[in-house]
Amino acid sequence: MPKLRLALACALFLAAAPAALAQDTQRLRTDKVEVIVETLARNLQNPWSLAFLPDERMLVTERPGRLRIVNTDGTLSEPIEGLPAVSAGGQGGLLDVVLAPNFSQNRVIYLSFSEDRGDGQNGTSVARGRLSNDETALEDVQVVFRQEPSYKGTQHFGSRLVFDRDGNLFVTLGERNDLRDQAQNLGNHLGKIVRIKSTGGAASDNPFLNREGARPEIWSYGHRNVQAAALHPATGELWTAEHGARGGDEINIPRKGRNYGWPVISYGVHYSGQTIGEGTRKPGMEQPVFYWDPSIAPSGMTFYTGDKFPAWRGSILVGALAGKLVSRLEIDGDRVTGEERMLQSLGERIRDVRQGPDGLIYLLTDSPKGRILRMKPAA
């Protein structure tokens, strides 16, 4: 009998193993390569962004207002203390995280978040602070940028943070939805991409620095809600992915002082079905490099430059929330020449996409029990 019970136990274990494995690891075929997608970490509440530390561990933000370290084995630290208070609700909360370019010397990180401004109002802000030596707290925290004006609302905060090659910081900002017409007004930060110095204040060569009535931090305007941004590895230019309404999600290359049209022109329509603005083109307003219709709700992007997926080198990988996929865009200069949609079978809202120092792809899933997924070649 003991041998029979042991045999039965082994049989039950082997029968259950594939189901458990399927939950944590999937083998999927794409157009050019077969990949394995595995769960590295789990039980994160609506994770929004991740950044790699020099030793290949990660910082990860959770939208309710927590920042954690993710060890290389996937275990999570306790929440780091000392963060600024966030106004968590709707699309707001703790958003992006990036390391200062000289993090190895100063241990400074930057966070974007929806800040409580009092009287029920809030707005996107950026803070910097030093990660303590024992990695349990942020020290010397300072807010270096506040989007103005404040507003009572829970939508369209942006917000991605990207350092340019000169050490200035791009901050992408939403137009708060209800205030969409203000995206065309240079007197505020709504629907803008701003460029600030690392310590705060407008970068010294910004386009509207000396224009009366314009906010000096503005780099480009006429944006809706930009939740993906990355520097082109060859040109150093900023590329972004921007939410449209019903249709009209866009890839743009936001250039100095230019107007990207929202809400005057768009390739989408309002959720009610009504037309937006004046059509799809207007003199003085930029055309997108690429657009999606219907919308995929893009969030998080990276240019792939690694060796693990040589067939993808030079592509842009963009996460999708509503689309529940990763879009791989092939580019030639400033043109998108093709798209491959991947990982739909996961059924996950993809919030962020990053290339790791190891050349693998890391994804964040947007859910109350969010995961960090790692994508690697099957071979």
Contacts in CASP RR format, 6 or more apart in sequence:
PFRMAT RR
TARGET T0000
AUTHOR 0000-0000-0000
METHOD contacts of the structure
MODEL  1
MPKLRLALACALFLAAAPAALAQDTQRLRTDKVEVIVETLARNLQNPWSL
AFLPDERMLVTERPGRLRIVNTDGTLSEPIEGLPAVSAGGQGGLLDVVLA
PNFSQNRVIYLSFSEDRGDGQNGTSVARGRLSNDETALEDVQVVFRQEPS
YKGTQHFGSRLVFDRDGNLFVTLGERNDLRDQAQNLGNHLGKIVRIKSTG
GAASDNPFLNREGARPEIWSYGHRNVQAAALHPATGELWTAEHGARGGDE
INIPRKGRNYGWPVISYGVHYSGQTIGEGTRKPGMEQPVFYWDPSIAPSG
MTFYTGDKFPAWRGSILVGALAGKLVSRLEIDGDRVTGEERMLQSLGERI
RDVRQGPDGLIYLLTDSPKGRILRMKPAA
23 39 0 8 1.000
24 38 0 8 1.000
24 39 0 8 1.000
25 36 0 8 1.000
25 37 0 8 1.000
25 38 0 8 1.000
25 39 0 8 1.000
26 36 0 8 1.000
26 37 0 8 1.000
26 38 0 8 1.000
26 345 0 8 1.000
26 346 0 8 1.000
27 34 0 8 1.000
27 35 0 8 1.000
27 36 0 8 1.000
27 378 0 8 1.000
28 34 0 8 1.000
28 35 0 8 1.000
28 36 0 8 1.000
28 37 0 8 1.000
28 342 0 8 1.000
28 343 0 8 1.000
28 345 0 8 1.000
29 35 0 8 1.000
30 328 0 8 1.000
30 340 0 8 1.000
30 342 0 8 1.000
31 340 0 8 1.000
32 311 0 8 1.000
32 312 0 8 1.000
32 340 0 8 1.000
33 309 0 8 1.000
33 311 0 8 1.000
33 312 0 8 1.000
33 377 0 8 1.000
33 378 0 8 1.000
33 379 0 8 1.000
34 377 0 8 1.000
34 378 0 8 1.000
34 379 0 8 1.000
35 342 0 8 1.000
35 375 0 8 1.000
35 376 0 8 1.000
35 377 0 8 1.000
35 378 0 8 1.000
36 375 0 8 1.000
36 376 0 8 1.000
36 377 0 8 1.000
36 378 0 8 1.000
37 343 0 8 1.000
37 346 0 8 1.000
37 363 0 8 1.000
37 373 0 8 1.000
37 374 0 8 1.000
37 375 0 8 1.000
38 373 0 8 1.000
38 374 0 8 1.000
38 376 0 8 1.000
39 371 0 8 1.000
39 372 0 8 1.000
39 373 0 8 1.000
39 374 0 8 1.000
40 70 0 8 1.000
40 74 0 8 1.000
40 362 0 8 1.000
40 371 0 8 1.000
40 372 0 8 1.000
40 373 0 8 1.000
40 374 0 8 1.000
41 60 0 8 1.000
41 70 0 8 1.000
41 74 0 8 1.000
41 75 0 8 1.000
41 76 0 8 1.000
41 371 0 8 1.000
41 372 0 8 1.000
42 369 0 8 1.000
42 370 0 8 1.000
42 371 0 8 1.000
42 372 0 8 1.000
43 76 0 8 1.000
43 369 0 8 1.000
43 370 0 8 1.000
44 60 0 8 1.000
44 62 0 8 1.000
44 68 0 8 1.000
44 76 0 8 1.000
44 364 0 8 1.000
44 369 0 8 1.000
44 370 0 8 1.000
44 371 0 8 1.000
44 372 0 8 1.000
45 62 0 8 1.000
45 63 0 8 1.000
45 64 0 8 1.000
45 66 0 8 1.000
45 368 0 8 1.000
45 369 0 8 1.000
45 370 0 8 1.000
46 62 0 8 1.000
46 63 0 8 1.000
46 64 0 8 1.000
46 351 0 8 1.000
46 366 0 8 1.000
46 367 0 8 1.000
46 368 0 8 1.000
46 370 0 8 1.000
47 60 0 8 1.000
47 61 0 8 1.000
47 62 0 8 1.000
47 63 0 8 1.000
47 351 0 8 1.000
47 352 0 8 1.000
47 364 0 8 1.000
47 365 0 8 1.000
47 366 0 8 1.000
47 370 0 8 1.000
47 372 0 8 1.000
48 61 0 8 1.000
48 62 0 8 1.000
48 63 0 8 1.000
48 93 0 8 1.000
48 94 0 8 1.000
48 95 0 8 1.000
48 96 0 8 1.000
48 351 0 8 1.000
48 352 0 8 1.000
48 364 0 8 1.000
48 366 0 8 1.000
49 60 0 8 1.000
49 61 0 8 1.000
49 95 0 8 1.000
49 96 0 8 1.000
49 97 0 8 1.000
49 160 0 8 1.000
49 351 0 8 1.000
49 352 0 8 1.000
49 364 0 8 1.000
50 58 0 8 1.000
50 59 0 8 1.000
50 60 0 8 1.000
50 61 0 8 1.000
50 70 0 8 1.000
50 97 0 8 1.000
50 352 0 8 1.000
50 354 0 8 1.000
50 362 0 8 1.000
50 364 0 8 1.000
50 372 0 8 1.000
51 58 0 8 1.000
51 59 0 8 1.000
51 97 0 8 1.000
51 98 0 8 1.000
51 99 0 8 1.000
51 109 0 8 1.000
51 354 0 8 1.000
52 58 0 8 1.000
52 99 0 8 1.000
52 354 0 8 1.000
52 356 0 8 1.000
52 357 0 8 1.000
53 59 0 8 1.000
53 69 0 8 1.000
53 99 0 8 1.000
53 103 0 8 1.000
54 103 0 8 1.000
54 104 0 8 1.000
56 72 0 8 1.000
56 356 0 8 1.000
56 357 0 8 1.000
56 358 0 8 1.000
57 69 0 8 1.000
57 70 0 8 1.000
57 71 0 8 1.000
57 72 0 8 1.000
58 69 0 8 1.000
58 70 0 8 1.000
58 362 0 8 1.000
58 372 0 8 1.000
59 67 0 8 1.000
59 68 0 8 1.000
59 69 0 8 1.000
59 70 0 8 1.000
59 97 0 8 1.000
59 99 0 8 1.000
59 109 0 8 1.000
60 67 0 8 1.000
60 68 0 8 1.000
60 69 0 8 1.000
60 70 0 8 1.000
60 97 0 8 1.000
60 364 0 8 1.000
60 372 0 8 1.000
61 67 0 8 1.000
61 94 0 8 1.000
61 95 0 8 1.000
61 96 0 8 1.000
61 97 0 8 1.000
61 111 0 8 1.000
62 68 0 8 1.000
62 94 0 8 1.000
63 88 0 8 1.000
63 92 0 8 1.000
63 93 0 8 1.000
63 94 0 8 1.000
63 95 0 8 1.000
64 86 0 8 1.000
64 88 0 8 1.000
64 93 0 8 1.000
64 94 0 8 1.000
65 83 0 8 1.000
65 86 0 8 1.000
65 88 0 8 1.000
65 93 0 8 1.000
65 94 0 8 1.000
65 113 0 8 1.000
66 79 0 8 1.000
66 80 0 8 1.000
66 83 0 8 1.000
66 94 0 8 1.000
67 79 0 8 1.000
67 80 0 8 1.000
67 83 0 8 1.000
67 94 0 8 1.000
67 97 0 8 1.000
67 111 0 8 1.000
67 138 0 8 1.000
68 76 0 8 1.000
68 77 0 8 1.000
68 78 0 8 1.000
68 79 0 8 1.000
68 80 0 8 1.000
69 76 0 8 1.000
69 77 0 8 1.000
69 80 0 8 1.000
69 135 0 8 1.000
70 76 0 8 1.000
70 77 0 8 1.000
70 372 0 8 1.000
71 77 0 8 1.000
74 372 0 8 1.000
77 135 0 8 1.000
78 136 0 8 1.000
80 131 0 8 1.000
80 135 0 8 1.000
80 136 0 8 1.000
80 137 0 8 1.000
80 138 0 8 1.000
81 136 0 8 1.000
81 137 0 8 1.000
81 138 0 8 1.000
82 137 0 8 1.000
82 138 0 8 1.000
82 139 0 8 1.000
82 141 0 8 1.000
83 94 0 8 1.000
83 111 0 8 1.000
83 127 0 8 1.000
83 138 0 8 1.000
83 141 0 8 1.000
84 111 0 8 1.000
84 113 0 8 1.000
84 115 0 8 1.000
84 125 0 8 1.000
84 127 0 8 1.000
84 141 0 8 1.000
84 143 0 8 1.000
85 115 0 8 1.000
85 116 0 8 1.000
86 92 0 8 1.000
86 93 0 8 1.000
86 94 0 8 1.000
86 113 0 8 1.000
86 114 0 8 1.000
86 115 0 8 1.000
86 116 0 8 1.000
87 93 0 8 1.000
87 114 0 8 1.000
87 115 0 8 1.000
87 116 0 8 1.000
87 117 0 8 1.000
87 122 0 8 1.000
87 123 0 8 1.000
88 94 0 8 1.000
88 114 0 8 1.000
89 114 0 8 1.000
89 154 0 8 1.000
90 154 0 8 1.000
90 155 0 8 1.000
91 154 0 8 1.000
91 155 0 8 1.000
91 156 0 8 1.000
91 157 0 8 1.000
92 113 0 8 1.000
92 114 0 8 1.000
92 122 0 8 1.000
92 154 0 8 1.000
92 157 0 8 1.000
93 113 0 8 1.000
93 114 0 8 1.000
93 157 0 8 1.000
94 111 0 8 1.000
94 113 0 8 1.000
95 111 0 8 1.000
95 112 0 8 1.000
95 113 0 8 1.000
95 114 0 8 1.000
95 124 0 8 1.000
95 157 0 8 1.000
95 158 0 8 1.000
95 159 0 8 1.000
96 110 0 8 1.000
96 111 0 8 1.000
96 112 0 8 1.000
96 159 0 8 1.000
96 160 0 8 1.000
96 161 0 8 1.000
97 109 0 8 1.000
97 110 0 8 1.000
97 111 0 8 1.000
97 161 0 8 1.000
98 109 0 8 1.000
98 110 0 8 1.000
98 161 0 8 1.000
98 162 0 8 1.000
98 163 0 8 1.000
99 108 0 8 1.000
99 109 0 8 1.000
99 110 0 8 1.000
100 106 0 8 1.000
100 108 0 8 1.000
100 109 0 8 1.000
100 110 0 8 1.000
100 128 0 8 1.000
100 163 0 8 1.000
100 198 0 8 1.000
101 163 0 8 1.000
101 167 0 8 1.000
101 198 0 8 1.000
102 108 0 8 1.000
103 109 0 8 1.000
106 130 0 8 1.000
107 130 0 8 1.000
107 131 0 8 1.000
107 132 0 8 1.000
107 133 0 8 1.000
108 128 0 8 1.000
108 129 0 8 1.000
108 130 0 8 1.000
108 131 0 8 1.000
109 128 0 8 1.000
109 129 0 8 1.000
109 130 0 8 1.000
109 131 0 8 1.000
109 138 0 8 1.000
110 126 0 8 1.000
110 127 0 8 1.000
110 128 0 8 1.000
110 129 0 8 1.000
110 144 0 8 1.000
110 161 0 8 1.000
110 169 0 8 1.000
111 126 0 8 1.000
111 127 0 8 1.000
111 128 0 8 1.000
112 124 0 8 1.000
112 125 0 8 1.000
112 126 0 8 1.000
112 158 0 8 1.000
112 159 0 8 1.000
112 160 0 8 1.000
112 161 0 8 1.000
112 171 0 8 1.000
113 124 0 8 1.000
113 125 0 8 1.000
113 126 0 8 1.000
113 127 0 8 1.000
114 122 0 8 1.000
114 123 0 8 1.000
114 124 0 8 1.000
114 125 0 8 1.000
114 157 0 8 1.000
115 122 0 8 1.000
115 123 0 8 1.000
115 124 0 8 1.000
115 125 0 8 1.000
115 143 0 8 1.000
115 146 0 8 1.000
116 122 0 8 1.000
117 123 0 8 1.000
117 150 0 8 1.000
118 150 0 8 1.000
119 152 0 8 1.000
120 152 0 8 1.000
121 150 0 8 1.000
121 151 0 8 1.000
121 152 0 8 1.000
122 150 0 8 1.000
122 151 0 8 1.000
122 152 0 8 1.000
122 153 0 8 1.000
123 146 0 8 1.000
123 147 0 8 1.000
123 150 0 8 1.000
123 151 0 8 1.000
123 157 0 8 1.000
123 176 0 8 1.000
124 146 0 8 1.000
124 147 0 8 1.000
124 157 0 8 1.000
124 158 0 8 1.000
124 159 0 8 1.000
124 171 0 8 1.000
124 173 0 8 1.000
124 174 0 8 1.000
125 143 0 8 1.000
125 145 0 8 1.000
125 146 0 8 1.000
125 147 0 8 1.000
126 143 0 8 1.000
126 144 0 8 1.000
126 145 0 8 1.000
126 161 0 8 1.000
126 169 0 8 1.000
126 171 0 8 1.000
126 196 0 8 1.000
127 141 0 8 1.000
127 142 0 8 1.000
127 143 0 8 1.000
127 144 0 8 1.000
128 141 0 8 1.000
128 142 0 8 1.000
128 144 0 8 1.000
128 198 0 8 1.000
128 199 0 8 1.000
129 138 0 8 1.000
129 139 0 8 1.000
129 140 0 8 1.000
129 141 0 8 1.000
129 142 0 8 1.000
130 138 0 8 1.000
130 139 0 8 1.000
130 140 0 8 1.000
131 137 0 8 1.000
131 138 0 8 1.000
131 139 0 8 1.000
132 138 0 8 1.000
132 139 0 8 1.000
144 196 0 8 1.000
144 198 0 8 1.000
144 199 0 8 1.000
144 200 0 8 1.000
144 201 0 8 1.000
145 171 0 8 1.000
145 194 0 8 1.000
145 196 0 8 1.000
145 200 0 8 1.000
145 201 0 8 1.000
145 217 0 8 1.000
147 173 0 8 1.000
147 189 0 8 1.000
147 190 0 8 1.000
148 188 0 8 1.000
148 189 0 8 1.000
148 215 0 8 1.000
149 188 0 8 1.000
149 190 0 8 1.000
151 176 0 8 1.000
151 178 0 8 1.000
151 179 0 8 1.000
153 176 0 8 1.000
153 177 0 8 1.000
153 178 0 8 1.000
155 176 0 8 1.000
155 177 0 8 1.000
155 178 0 8 1.000
155 225 0 8 1.000
156 174 0 8 1.000
156 175 0 8 1.000
156 176 0 8 1.000
156 177 0 8 1.000
156 224 0 8 1.000
156 225 0 8 1.000
156 243 0 8 1.000
157 173 0 8 1.000
157 174 0 8 1.000
157 176 0 8 1.000
157 225 0 8 1.000
158 172 0 8 1.000
158 173 0 8 1.000
158 174 0 8 1.000
158 225 0 8 1.000
158 226 0 8 1.000
158 227 0 8 1.000
159 171 0 8 1.000
159 172 0 8 1.000
159 173 0 8 1.000
159 174 0 8 1.000
159 226 0 8 1.000
159 227 0 8 1.000
160 170 0 8 1.000
160 171 0 8 1.000
160 172 0 8 1.000
160 226 0 8 1.000
160 227 0 8 1.000
160 228 0 8 1.000
160 229 0 8 1.000
160 240 0 8 1.000
160 300 0 8 1.000
161 169 0 8 1.000
161 170 0 8 1.000
161 171 0 8 1.000
161 229 0 8 1.000
162 169 0 8 1.000
162 170 0 8 1.000
162 229 0 8 1.000
162 230 0 8 1.000
162 231 0 8 1.000
162 238 0 8 1.000
163 169 0 8 1.000
163 170 0 8 1.000
163 198 0 8 1.000
164 170 0 8 1.000
164 195 0 8 1.000
164 231 0 8 1.000
164 236 0 8 1.000
164 238 0 8 1.000
165 231 0 8 1.000
165 236 0 8 1.000
166 203 0 8 1.000
167 198 0 8 1.000
168 195 0 8 1.000
168 196 0 8 1.000
168 197 0 8 1.000
168 198 0 8 1.000
168 203 0 8 1.000
169 195 0 8 1.000
169 196 0 8 1.000
169 197 0 8 1.000
169 198 0 8 1.000
170 193 0 8 1.000
170 194 0 8 1.000
170 195 0 8 1.000
170 219 0 8 1.000
170 229 0 8 1.000
170 238 0 8 1.000
171 193 0 8 1.000
171 194 0 8 1.000
171 195 0 8 1.000
171 196 0 8 1.000
172 193 0 8 1.000
172 223 0 8 1.000
172 226 0 8 1.000
172 227 0 8 1.000
172 229 0 8 1.000
172 240 0 8 1.000
173 189 0 8 1.000
173 190 0 8 1.000
173 191 0 8 1.000
173 192 0 8 1.000
173 193 0 8 1.000
173 194 0 8 1.000
173 223 0 8 1.000
173 226 0 8 1.000
174 190 0 8 1.000
174 191 0 8 1.000
174 192 0 8 1.000
174 223 0 8 1.000
174 224 0 8 1.000
174 225 0 8 1.000
174 226 0 8 1.000
175 182 0 8 1.000
175 183 0 8 1.000
175 190 0 8 1.000
175 191 0 8 1.000
175 222 0 8 1.000
175 223 0 8 1.000
175 224 0 8 1.000
175 225 0 8 1.000
175 262 0 8 1.000
175 263 0 8 1.000
176 182 0 8 1.000
176 190 0 8 1.000
177 225 0 8 1.000
179 190 0 8 1.000
180 224 0 8 1.000
180 262 0 8 1.000
180 263 0 8 1.000
181 263 0 8 1.000
182 188 0 8 1.000
182 190 0 8 1.000
182 191 0 8 1.000
183 190 0 8 1.000
183 191 0 8 1.000
183 192 0 8 1.000
183 221 0 8 1.000
183 222 0 8 1.000
183 223 0 8 1.000
183 224 0 8 1.000
183 261 0 8 1.000
183 262 0 8 1.000
183 263 0 8 1.000
184 221 0 8 1.000
184 222 0 8 1.000
184 259 0 8 1.000
184 261 0 8 1.000
184 262 0 8 1.000
184 263 0 8 1.000
184 264 0 8 1.000
186 208 0 8 1.000
186 211 0 8 1.000
186 213 0 8 1.000
186 214 0 8 1.000
186 215 0 8 1.000
186 218 0 8 1.000
186 221 0 8 1.000
187 213 0 8 1.000
187 214 0 8 1.000
187 215 0 8 1.000
188 215 0 8 1.000
189 215 0 8 1.000
189 217 0 8 1.000
189 218 0 8 1.000
191 221 0 8 1.000
191 222 0 8 1.000
191 223 0 8 1.000
191 224 0 8 1.000
191 225 0 8 1.000
191 262 0 8 1.000
192 215 0 8 1.000
192 217 0 8 1.000
192 218 0 8 1.000
192 219 0 8 1.000
192 220 0 8 1.000
192 221 0 8 1.000
192 222 0 8 1.000
192 223 0 8 1.000
193 218 0 8 1.000
193 219 0 8 1.000
193 220 0 8 1.000
193 221 0 8 1.000
193 223 0 8 1.000
193 226 0 8 1.000
193 238 0 8 1.000
193 240 0 8 1.000
193 254 0 8 1.000
194 202 0 8 1.000
194 215 0 8 1.000
194 217 0 8 1.000
194 218 0 8 1.000
194 219 0 8 1.000
195 202 0 8 1.000
195 203 0 8 1.000
195 206 0 8 1.000
195 217 0 8 1.000
195 219 0 8 1.000
196 202 0 8 1.000
196 203 0 8 1.000
196 217 0 8 1.000
197 203 0 8 1.000
197 204 0 8 1.000
201 216 0 8 1.000
201 217 0 8 1.000
202 209 0 8 1.000
202 216 0 8 1.000
202 217 0 8 1.000
203 217 0 8 1.000
206 216 0 8 1.000
206 217 0 8 1.000
206 218 0 8 1.000
206 219 0 8 1.000
206 256 0 8 1.000
207 218 0 8 1.000
207 219 0 8 1.000
207 256 0 8 1.000
207 257 0 8 1.000
208 214 0 8 1.000
208 215 0 8 1.000
208 216 0 8 1.000
208 218 0 8 1.000
208 257 0 8 1.000
209 216 0 8 1.000
210 216 0 8 1.000
218 257 0 8 1.000
219 254 0 8 1.000
219 256 0 8 1.000
219 257 0 8 1.000
220 254 0 8 1.000
220 255 0 8 1.000
220 256 0 8 1.000
220 257 0 8 1.000
220 258 0 8 1.000
220 259 0 8 1.000
220 260 0 8 1.000
221 257 0 8 1.000
221 259 0 8 1.000
221 260 0 8 1.000
222 259 0 8 1.000
222 260 0 8 1.000
222 261 0 8 1.000
222 262 0 8 1.000
222 263 0 8 1.000
223 240 0 8 1.000
223 242 0 8 1.000
223 252 0 8 1.000
223 254 0 8 1.000
223 260 0 8 1.000
223 262 0 8 1.000
224 242 0 8 1.000
224 243 0 8 1.000
224 244 0 8 1.000
224 245 0 8 1.000
224 262 0 8 1.000
224 263 0 8 1.000
225 242 0 8 1.000
225 243 0 8 1.000
225 244 0 8 1.000
226 240 0 8 1.000
226 241 0 8 1.000
226 242 0 8 1.000
226 243 0 8 1.000
227 241 0 8 1.000
227 242 0 8 1.000
227 243 0 8 1.000
227 298 0 8 1.000
227 299 0 8 1.000
227 300 0 8 1.000
228 240 0 8 1.000
228 241 0 8 1.000
228 242 0 8 1.000
228 298 0 8 1.000
228 299 0 8 1.000
228 300 0 8 1.000
228 301 0 8 1.000
228 318 0 8 1.000
228 319 0 8 1.000
229 238 0 8 1.000
229 239 0 8 1.000
229 240 0 8 1.000
229 241 0 8 1.000
229 300 0 8 1.000
229 301 0 8 1.000
230 238 0 8 1.000
230 239 0 8 1.000
230 301 0 8 1.000
230 302 0 8 1.000
230 303 0 8 1.000
230 316 0 8 1.000
231 237 0 8 1.000
231 238 0 8 1.000
231 239 0 8 1.000
231 303 0 8 1.000
232 238 0 8 1.000
232 239 0 8 1.000
232 253 0 8 1.000
232 303 0 8 1.000
233 303 0 8 1.000
233 305 0 8 1.000
233 314 0 8 1.000
237 253 0 8 1.000
237 255 0 8 1.000
238 253 0 8 1.000
238 254 0 8 1.000
239 251 0 8 1.000
239 252 0 8 1.000
239 253 0 8 1.000
239 289 0 8 1.000
239 301 0 8 1.000
239 303 0 8 1.000
239 316 0 8 1.000
240 251 0 8 1.000
240 252 0 8 1.000
240 253 0 8 1.000
240 254 0 8 1.000
240 301 0 8 1.000
241 249 0 8 1.000
241 250 0 8 1.000
241 251 0 8 1.000
241 298 0 8 1.000
241 299 0 8 1.000
241 300 0 8 1.000
241 301 0 8 1.000
241 318 0 8 1.000
242 249 0 8 1.000
242 250 0 8 1.000
242 251 0 8 1.000
242 252 0 8 1.000
242 260 0 8 1.000
242 298 0 8 1.000
243 249 0 8 1.000
243 295 0 8 1.000
243 297 0 8 1.000
243 298 0 8 1.000
244 250 0 8 1.000
244 266 0 8 1.000
244 268 0 8 1.000
244 295 0 8 1.000
245 266 0 8 1.000
245 268 0 8 1.000
245 269 0 8 1.000
245 270 0 8 1.000
245 271 0 8 1.000
245 276 0 8 1.000
245 295 0 8 1.000
246 268 0 8 1.000
246 269 0 8 1.000
246 270 0 8 1.000
246 271 0 8 1.000
246 273 0 8 1.000
246 294 0 8 1.000
246 295 0 8 1.000
247 267 0 8 1.000
247 268 0 8 1.000
247 269 0 8 1.000
247 291 0 8 1.000
247 292 0 8 1.000
247 293 0 8 1.000
247 294 0 8 1.000
247 295 0 8 1.000
248 266 0 8 1.000
248 267 0 8 1.000
248 268 0 8 1.000
248 288 0 8 1.000
248 291 0 8 1.000
248 292 0 8 1.000
248 293 0 8 1.000
248 295 0 8 1.000
249 291 0 8 1.000
249 292 0 8 1.000
249 293 0 8 1.000
249 295 0 8 1.000
249 296 0 8 1.000
249 297 0 8 1.000
249 298 0 8 1.000
250 260 0 8 1.000
250 267 0 8 1.000
250 288 0 8 1.000
250 289 0 8 1.000
250 290 0 8 1.000
250 291 0 8 1.000
250 292 0 8 1.000
251 288 0 8 1.000
251 289 0 8 1.000
251 290 0 8 1.000
251 291 0 8 1.000
251 316 0 8 1.000
251 318 0 8 1.000
251 329 0 8 1.000
251 336 0 8 1.000
252 260 0 8 1.000
252 286 0 8 1.000
252 288 0 8 1.000
252 289 0 8 1.000
253 289 0 8 1.000
253 334 0 8 1.000
254 260 0 8 1.000
255 286 0 8 1.000
258 286 0 8 1.000
259 284 0 8 1.000
259 285 0 8 1.000
259 286 0 8 1.000
260 285 0 8 1.000
260 286 0 8 1.000
260 288 0 8 1.000
261 282 0 8 1.000
261 285 0 8 1.000
261 286 0 8 1.000
263 276 0 8 1.000
263 277 0 8 1.000
264 277 0 8 1.000
264 278 0 8 1.000
264 282 0 8 1.000
264 285 0 8 1.000
265 276 0 8 1.000
265 277 0 8 1.000
265 278 0 8 1.000
265 279 0 8 1.000
265 280 0 8 1.000
265 281 0 8 1.000
265 282 0 8 1.000
265 285 0 8 1.000
266 276 0 8 1.000
266 277 0 8 1.000
266 279 0 8 1.000
266 280 0 8 1.000
267 280 0 8 1.000
267 288 0 8 1.000
267 291 0 8 1.000
267 293 0 8 1.000
268 276 0 8 1.000
268 293 0 8 1.000
268 295 0 8 1.000
269 275 0 8 1.000
269 276 0 8 1.000
270 276 0 8 1.000
281 287 0 8 1.000
289 334 0 8 1.000
289 335 0 8 1.000
289 336 0 8 1.000
290 329 0 8 1.000
290 336 0 8 1.000
290 339 0 8 1.000
292 298 0 8 1.000
292 327 0 8 1.000
295 322 0 8 1.000
295 323 0 8 1.000
296 318 0 8 1.000
296 319 0 8 1.000
296 320 0 8 1.000
296 321 0 8 1.000
296 322 0 8 1.000
296 323 0 8 1.000
296 325 0 8 1.000
296 327 0 8 1.000
297 320 0 8 1.000
297 321 0 8 1.000
297 322 0 8 1.000
297 323 0 8 1.000
298 318 0 8 1.000
298 319 0 8 1.000
298 320 0 8 1.000
298 321 0 8 1.000
298 327 0 8 1.000
299 319 0 8 1.000
299 320 0 8 1.000
299 321 0 8 1.000
299 350 0 8 1.000
299 351 0 8 1.000
299 352 0 8 1.000
299 366 0 8 1.000
300 318 0 8 1.000
300 319 0 8 1.000
300 350 0 8 1.000
300 351 0 8 1.000
300 352 0 8 1.000
300 353 0 8 1.000
301 316 0 8 1.000
301 317 0 8 1.000
301 318 0 8 1.000
301 319 0 8 1.000
301 353 0 8 1.000
302 316 0 8 1.000
302 317 0 8 1.000
302 353 0 8 1.000
302 354 0 8 1.000
302 355 0 8 1.000
302 361 0 8 1.000
303 314 0 8 1.000
303 315 0 8 1.000
303 316 0 8 1.000
303 355 0 8 1.000
304 312 0 8 1.000
304 313 0 8 1.000
304 314 0 8 1.000
304 315 0 8 1.000
304 316 0 8 1.000
304 317 0 8 1.000
304 355 0 8 1.000
304 361 0 8 1.000
305 313 0 8 1.000
305 314 0 8 1.000
305 355 0 8 1.000
306 313 0 8 1.000
306 355 0 8 1.000
306 359 0 8 1.000
307 359 0 8 1.000
308 358 0 8 1.000
308 359 0 8 1.000
308 360 0 8 1.000
308 376 0 8 1.000
308 377 0 8 1.000
309 359 0 8 1.000
309 361 0 8 1.000
309 377 0 8 1.000
312 328 0 8 1.000
314 330 0 8 1.000
314 331 0 8 1.000
315 328 0 8 1.000
315 329 0 8 1.000
315 330 0 8 1.000
315 331 0 8 1.000
316 328 0 8 1.000
316 329 0 8 1.000
316 331 0 8 1.000
316 336 0 8 1.000
317 326 0 8 1.000
317 327 0 8 1.000
317 328 0 8 1.000
317 329 0 8 1.000
317 353 0 8 1.000
317 355 0 8 1.000
317 361 0 8 1.000
318 326 0 8 1.000
318 327 0 8 1.000
318 328 0 8 1.000
318 329 0 8 1.000
318 353 0 8 1.000
319 325 0 8 1.000
319 326 0 8 1.000
319 327 0 8 1.000
319 350 0 8 1.000
319 351 0 8 1.000
319 352 0 8 1.000
319 353 0 8 1.000
319 363 0 8 1.000
320 326 0 8 1.000
320 327 0 8 1.000
320 349 0 8 1.000
320 350 0 8 1.000
321 349 0 8 1.000
321 350 0 8 1.000
321 351 0 8 1.000
321 366 0 8 1.000
322 349 0 8 1.000
323 344 0 8 1.000
323 349 0 8 1.000
324 344 0 8 1.000
324 346 0 8 1.000
324 347 0 8 1.000
324 348 0 8 1.000
324 349 0 8 1.000
324 350 0 8 1.000
325 341 0 8 1.000
325 342 0 8 1.000
325 343 0 8 1.000
325 344 0 8 1.000
325 350 0 8 1.000
326 341 0 8 1.000
326 342 0 8 1.000
326 343 0 8 1.000
326 350 0 8 1.000
326 353 0 8 1.000
326 363 0 8 1.000
327 339 0 8 1.000
327 340 0 8 1.000
327 341 0 8 1.000
327 342 0 8 1.000
328 339 0 8 1.000
328 340 0 8 1.000
328 341 0 8 1.000
328 342 0 8 1.000
329 336 0 8 1.000
329 338 0 8 1.000
329 339 0 8 1.000
330 336 0 8 1.000
330 337 0 8 1.000
330 338 0 8 1.000
330 339 0 8 1.000
330 340 0 8 1.000
331 337 0 8 1.000
343 350 0 8 1.000
343 363 0 8 1.000
343 375 0 8 1.000
346 365 0 8 1.000
346 373 0 8 1.000
348 363 0 8 1.000
348 365 0 8 1.000
348 366 0 8 1.000
348 367 0 8 1.000
348 371 0 8 1.000
348 373 0 8 1.000
349 365 0 8 1.000
349 366 0 8 1.000
349 367 0 8 1.000
350 363 0 8 1.000
350 364 0 8 1.000
350 365 0 8 1.000
350 366 0 8 1.000
351 364 0 8 1.000
351 365 0 8 1.000
351 366 0 8 1.000
352 363 0 8 1.000
352 364 0 8 1.000
353 361 0 8 1.000
353 362 0 8 1.000
353 363 0 8 1.000
354 361 0 8 1.000
354 362 0 8 1.000
354 363 0 8 1.000
355 361 0 8 1.000
355 362 0 8 1.000
356 362 0 8 1.000
360 374 0 8 1.000
360 375 0 8 1.000
360 376 0 8 1.000
361 374 0 8 1.000
361 375 0 8 1.000
361 376 0 8 1.000
362 372 0 8 1.000
362 373 0 8 1.000
362 374 0 8 1.000
362 375 0 8 1.000
363 372 0 8 1.000
363 373 0 8 1.000
363 374 0 8 1.000
363 375 0 8 1.000
364 370 0 8 1.000
364 371 0 8 1.000
364 372 0 8 1.000
364 373 0 8 1.000
365 371 0 8 1.000
365 372 0 8 1.000
365 373 0 8 1.000
END
